[in-house]
């Protein structure tokens, strides 16, 4: 997973997760946060075994921006085409 860091300290063992949309740390008490895994498929539509993980923090979900953030991230990674565009 590219949006997290593994901790291997003396007393701290765990995984720090960052939001894919905002690059903010997702706290352990953020119970509204979600992780969505998108599977890669070949040209026949069969899952290849590799996935891309997107972590969305509770703040983004509370502001009703998770769908737009997921569309933006998936477009940047090549999963979607002509879906997301920047509007002011």
N, C-alpha and C positions, 0 to 999 in steps of 0.2 A: 504494500500500500504506500503510495507516495505522499500522502498527507498526514503522516504520523511519525512519531519518533519512539524508538524503543529505549527504555531506561534500564541500565544494568548497573545500579549502584549497590552499596553495601546494604542499605535499609530500604531503598526504593526500588520496587520492581513493578513494572506496569507498562502502560502504553499511553502516550500523550497524543491526542487527536486534535487536529486543526480543521476548521471549516473550509471546505473547498471553495465556497462562495466568497467568504470574507477574510480568510486566512487568520481568523481569530481562534484562540484556544477554546476547545469545547470542554467545559468543566464537567466534573463527575456528577454534579447536581443538575445538569441541564437535561432534564428528562424529556424535553420536547425535541431534542436533537435526533436525527435519523441518519442512517448510512444506506445508500442505495448502490447496489452492485449491478453493473451492466455487463452482460456476457458478450464476448466477441463471437461472431458466427462466420462461417465460410460462405462461399457463393451459393451453396446448396441450402443454406439456412440451418446448418448443424453447428451446435456450440463447439468451439475449439478448445475450451478449457481455461482460457485466460479471461480475466474480468478487469474492469475499471471501477474503482470505488469512488463514490462522491459522498462526502459528509456535509450535511446541512445543519447548521446550529439552530437552536430554538428561536433566537432573535429574528433570523431571516424568515422562519416559518410564521412567527407571530405577526410580522409585517406583510404577510401574504406575498412574499417575493421568491418563494422557493421554486415555483414552476419556471419563472423567468431565469433564475440563477441556474437551474438544471439545464434549461435549453441553451443558455450561453456557454456553459461548461461543455456540454455534449457537442455543440457546434465547433468549439475550439479543438476538441479532440477528434473531430471527423465523424462522429456518429450521426449528426444531423446536418442537413444542407438546406439553406434558404429558409430557416425557421426563425432565427433570432437576429434582430437588427437593433442598433442603438437608436433610441428616440429620446429627445430632451423634453 
